C-alpha cells in the first residue's frame, strides 16, 4: 500500500492508495484543491469544513452532469448502431435484388446472343431458365 501527500485548501493530507495509483490520487487532490480555491475566491473564508462540503457538492454536481451527458451519448450510440444495422439489412436486400437482376439480364443476353447467331430462344435450348 502506497501513500501520497496532497494539499487541499492550504492543508496537507497524507492518503493511502494502491501501489501504482499515486499519480492518479495526486491528480484528484489537485482537482479538489482547484475547486476549493475557486470557491474560496467566490465566497470568501467560510471555514474549512463548509468550504470542503461545498467543493464536494460542486464536484458531485459536475459528476452528475457528466453522467447525464454520458447516458445521453450512450443512448445516441445505441440508436446509431440500430440505424446502421437497419441500413446494412437494406443494403444486403438491395444487393441480393441487384444480383438477381444481373443474373436475369445475363440469361437474356445469352439468349439474345444465341438468337443472333441463329440459335433458338426457347426455354428448351436455354436449359429451362425462362423468366
C-alpha positions as CSV (number, residue, x, y, z in Angstrom):
1,X,0.0,0.0,0.0
2,X,1.4,3.3,-1.1
3,X,0.9,6.8,0.5
4,X,0.8,10.2,-1.1
5,X,0.5,13.7,0.4
6,X,-1.9,16.1,-1.2
7,X,-2.5,19.8,-0.5
8,X,-6.1,20.9,-0.3
9,X,-7.1,24.4,0.7
10,X,-3.6,25.0,2.0
11,X,-3.6,22.0,4.3
12,X,-1.6,18.8,3.7
13,X,-3.2,15.4,3.9
14,X,-1.5,12.1,3.8
15,X,-3.5,9.4,1.9
16,X,-3.1,5.7,1.4
17,X,-3.7,4.3,-2.1
18,X,-3.0,1.1,-4.1
19,X,0.5,0.8,-5.5
20,X,0.7,2.4,-8.9
21,X,-2.3,4.8,-8.1
22,X,-0.1,7.5,-6.6
23,X,-0.2,9.8,-9.6
24,X,-3.9,9.4,-10.0
25,X,-4.6,10.2,-6.4
26,X,-2.4,13.3,-6.6
27,X,-4.2,14.5,-9.7
28,X,-7.6,14.0,-7.9
29,X,-6.2,16.0,-4.9
30,X,-5.1,18.8,-7.3
31,X,-8.6,18.9,-8.9
32,X,-10.2,19.2,-5.4
33,X,-7.7,21.9,-4.4
34,X,-8.6,23.9,-7.5
35,X,-12.3,23.6,-6.7
36,X,-11.7,24.7,-3.1
37,X,-9.6,27.6,-4.4
38,X,-12.3,28.6,-6.9
39,X,-15.0,28.5,-4.2
40,X,-12.8,30.4,-1.7
41,X,-12.3,33.2,-4.3
42,X,-16.1,33.4,-4.9
43,X,-17.5,33.1,-1.4
44,X,-14.5,34.1,0.8
45,X,-13.4,32.5,4.0
46,X,-16.4,30.5,5.4
47,X,-14.5,27.8,7.3
48,X,-12.6,24.8,6.0
49,X,-15.4,22.3,6.7
50,X,-18.1,24.3,4.9
51,X,-15.7,25.0,2.1
52,X,-14.9,21.3,1.7
53,X,-18.5,20.4,1.8
54,X,-19.3,23.0,-0.9
55,X,-16.4,21.8,-3.0
56,X,-17.7,18.2,-2.7
57,X,-21.2,19.3,-3.6
58,X,-19.9,21.2,-6.6
59,X,-17.8,18.3,-7.8
60,X,-20.7,15.9,-7.3
61,X,-22.9,18.2,-9.4
62,X,-20.3,18.3,-12.2
63,X,-20.1,14.5,-12.0
64,X,-23.9,14.2,-12.2
65,X,-24.0,16.4,-15.2
66,X,-21.2,14.4,-16.9
67,X,-23.1,11.1,-16.1
68,X,-26.2,12.6,-17.7
69,X,-24.3,13.5,-20.8
70,X,-22.7,10.1,-20.9
71,X,-26.1,8.4,-20.7
72,X,-27.4,10.6,-23.5
73,X,-24.4,9.8,-25.7
74,X,-24.8,6.0,-24.9
75,X,-28.4,6.2,-26.0
76,X,-27.4,8.1,-29.2
77,X,-24.8,5.5,-29.9
78,X,-27.3,2.7,-29.4
79,X,-29.7,4.5,-31.8
80,X,-26.9,5.0,-34.4
81,X,-26.0,1.3,-34.2
82,X,-29.6,0.3,-34.7
83,X,-29.8,2.6,-37.7
84,X,-26.6,1.2,-39.1
85,X,-27.8,-2.3,-38.7
86,X,-31.1,-1.4,-40.5
87,X,-29.1,0.2,-43.3
88,X,-26.9,-2.9,-43.6
89,X,-30.0,-5.1,-43.8
90,X,-31.5,-2.8,-46.5
91,X,-28.1,-2.8,-48.4
92,X,-28.0,-6.6,-48.3
93,X,-31.5,-6.9,-49.6
94,X,-30.8,-4.5,-52.4
95,X,-27.5,-6.3,-53.2
96,X,-29.4,-9.5,-53.5
97,X,-32.0,-8.0,-55.7
98,X,-29.3,-6.4,-57.9
99,X,-27.5,-9.8,-58.1
100,X,-30.7,-11.5,-59.2
101,X,-31.5,-8.8,-61.7
102,X,-27.9,-9.1,-63.1
103,X,-28.4,-12.9,-63.4
104,X,-31.7,-12.4,-65.3
105,X,-30.1,-9.9,-67.5
106,X,-27.2,-12.3,-68.2
107,X,-29.6,-15.0,-69.2
108,X,-31.4,-12.6,-71.5
109,X,-28.1,-11.5,-73.1
110,X,-27.1,-15.2,-73.6
111,X,-30.5,-15.9,-75.3
112,X,-30.2,-12.9,-77.5
113,X,-26.6,-13.8,-78.4
114,X,-27.7,-17.3,-79.4
115,X,-30.6,-15.8,-81.4
116,X,-28.2,-13.5,-83.2
117,X,-26.0,-16.5,-84.1
118,X,-29.1,-18.3,-85.4
119,X,-29.9,-20.3,-82.3
120,X,-33.3,-20.8,-80.6
121,X,-34.6,-18.5,-77.9
122,X,-37.0,-21.2,-76.5
123,X,-36.7,-22.4,-72.9
124,X,-35.6,-25.9,-74.1
125,X,-32.5,-24.5,-75.7
126,X,-31.6,-22.3,-72.8
127,X,-31.6,-25.1,-70.2
128,X,-35.1,-24.3,-68.8
129,X,-34.0,-20.9,-67.4
130,X,-37.1,-18.9,-68.6
131,X,-38.4,-16.0,-66.6
